[in-house]
């Protein structure tokens, strides 16, 4: 029933948005709605809860179902091997779908979940606590090629927060920037079985900030967009550092790539 109500609301909302954007830019409209508290109300009113086959309970935004399908049904990330005791780093953890998936596979290991977006962080913390996962540590920050402060922009979809806006007037939040090297050093990570990156147009910058960290990473899963040929830069960067790369998923907007250090056995060919 809640889904039917949401679909009806979504149809009305998109129709309204289409009409208003004939006169006002999307970014200015979002800023106005954000000041009214519209997006926070929408998150609260239409958030959903789903219990997966393994007993995991997830709270998520209605549009996040595609992420659940990719990981738990389509096996988009199943190429990478995770064994009990492994360390997994999830950059762009969103509401925790992959972090929790990884934590289930390595109960005696560690999962480092990095997520800077406020609403996503709220859902991520809820999901980790609800599933009693003591092996997940959450970092409230964004990763890039240098440390500092930045603005994180909200493009209307909670899965698409980005440090690179399409327009300077978009809704934004101040966030802390760290580097992958800094994170690995702070957590004393000397052997990372899997590094997953989904950073919405910042994947290449994340890798650039991890020259030392990548030396102890065995596998990577990276979602890289095709805008500004980011996917090609990511592939070249990893190959230059001794990783064998293969494309798991190729869409008009981007790719999901799996990389394994040369000399190690690629998983699940």
N, C-alpha and C positions, 0 to 999 in steps of 0.2 A: 504493500500500500504506500509506504514511504517513497519507494522508487517511482511509483506512478505520479505522486504529488510532485516529486522533484522534476520528472520529465516534463510535466505540464508547466511548472515554474520556469524551467530552463527554456522552453519554447517561447514563453511570454517574454522572458528576460532578453533572449537573443533578438527577438523581433523589436523590442524596445530599443536595444542597443543599436541595432542596424539603423533605425529611424533617427536616433539622436546623433549618431556619427555622421549624418549628412550635414550637420551644422557645427559639431564640436569634435575635436580630436579624441581618439580613444583614451589617450594618456590624461587629458584634462578631465574627461568624464570619470576615469578611475580615481583620480585624485579627489574629486568632489565626493564620490561615493565612499571613498575610504574615510574621509573626514566625518561623514554621517554614520560610520560604523557598519556600513552595509556588508562588507566582506566578512567581518567577524561574525555578524549575525547569520550570514549564509552558512559559514563553517559550522556554527553551533546548531542551527536548525536542520541542516541536511547531512551532517556527518553520519556515517554508517558503521555498523559493526558486523564483522563476518568471522565465523569460526571455520578454519581450514581443516582439511582431512587429518592433519597431524595434531590437531587440538589447539593450534595457535589461534588466539583471538586478536583480531586486528580492528582498530578504529581508523577510518580513512575518509578522505573526501570522495564524493560520488564519482568524480572523473578519474580517480586513482585505480579503478578496477582494472584498467589496462595493464598497470604495473603488476598487480597480483597475477593476472593471467600470464604475463610474460615469464614470470619467475616460477610460479607453482603449476602452471598448466602447459605452457609452451616450452618450458625448459630452456629459455633463452640464455641463462647463465649456467646451465648444467655442464657445460664443457669443462669448467674448472673443477679440480679435485680439492675437497676440503676434508681433512681427517681430524679425528679427535686429538686435541692438543695443539692444533695449528693456531697461528695468529692471522687474523683477517682484518684489513683496514677498508672501511667503506666510506669513500669520499662522495658526499651528496647522498646522505642516507635517507632523505625525505621523511616518510612516516615510519620507516624501519622495516619495510617488507623484506629487503635483502639482508639487512643486519640480523633480523630474527631467524631467517632461513639459515644463515651461516652459523649463528649461535647454537642452533639445534644440532648442527653437524659437529661442532667442536665444544662440547660442554666443559671440557677441562682446559680449553684454550682461551683465547681472548678475541673479542671483536671490538674494534675501535670505530665508532660511528661519528662522522663529522657532518653537521648540518647547521647552516646559519639562519634559515628562514623561521621567523617566530612561530607561526601557526604549525608548520611542520614539526618544529621542535616540541611543541606541546603534545602533538599526537605521538611523536617518537617516544618521548618519555613515558607517556601513558601506556603505550604498547609494550615497552620493555618491562615496566613495572607490573603490568597486568599479567604478563607471561612469566613473571618471577625469574627473569634472566639476569643472574649475577655476573655473567661473563661479558656483558656489554658495557662499555664505557662511552659516554656521549660527550662530544666536544661542540660547544656553541661557537662556531667560527666558520669562516670560509678559507679555502686554501688557494694560493696563487704563487707567482714567482718571487714575491717579496712580502715581508711582514709589514703591518701597519693598520690603517683604517680605510674603509671603503663604503660605498653605498650599494646595497643589494636591491635590485629592482624587481617589482612584481608585475608581470605582464597579464594578469587575469587568470592564470592557471598555476596552482600551487606546485605543480611538478616542473615549472619552467622559470623559477626564480633565477636571475642572472646578474652578474657583475657588469654585463655589457648591454645596456638598454638600446632599444631602437630609437628612443626619443628621450631627451633630458628631462621632460616633464612627467615621466612615469612615476608611479607610487614607489617609494624607496624606504629602506631601513638602514641605519648605520650598523655596520658589522665589523668585527675584528678580522684582520687578515693574518694568517700564519703560512708557513711553508711546510711542505711535506718533510723536508729535512728536520725542521724544528719539531714537528710532531713525533717523528721516529725517535729523535734524541730524547725528548721529554718523557716518552713512554718506554725508553730503553729497548726498542725493537731492534733486534739483531738478526732476526730470521722471520720474514713475513711470507707466509705461504701464498697469500692472495691479496692483491690490491685492486679494488674495484673503484672506478672513477666515473661519475655521471655529474658533471659540473656545468652543464648548460653554457657552452661556448667558451669555457675556461679550462678545458681539459689540457690543452697544450701548456698553458701557464702553470697548471698544477704540476705537470711533469718537469717543467723547467726548474721548479723550486724543489726538486727531489733528486738532484744528481747523486748525493751520497746514499739516500734512502733506497734508490732503485738497485743499488749494488747488493742488497740483501732481500730483494723481492724475487720470488720464483715464478709467479704467474700474475697476469693482469687481465682484467675485463674492463674495457673502456668504451663508453658511448661517446662517439665523436661526431659533431655536426659537419656538414659539407660547406657551410658558409665560410667564406675566406679560405677554403681548402684546408680547414682545420684537420680533417681526417687524414689528409695526405701528410701534413706536418707531424701528426702523432705517429703514424706508421713509420715515417722516416726516422723520427727521433728514437723510437724503440729499437728499430733494426740496427741503428748505429751503435746501440748499447748492448748488442748481443742477444736480442730477443727474436724468436721466430713468431711471426704474426699471421693470423688467419682471420678472415671476416666471417662472423657468425650470422649476422643479419645486415642486409644492405637495403636501405630505403631511400627515396628521393631526398629526404632531409638529413640523413646521416647513417652511420654504421655502428654496429656493436662488434668490437674486435677482441679476440682472445690472443694473448701473447704468453709464451713460455720461454724461459731462458735457454739459449742454445746449449745442447748437450744433455738436457733433461728431456724426459719422455713427455710428449704432448698428450693431454688427457682426452679420452673418449673420442678418438678419431672417427 
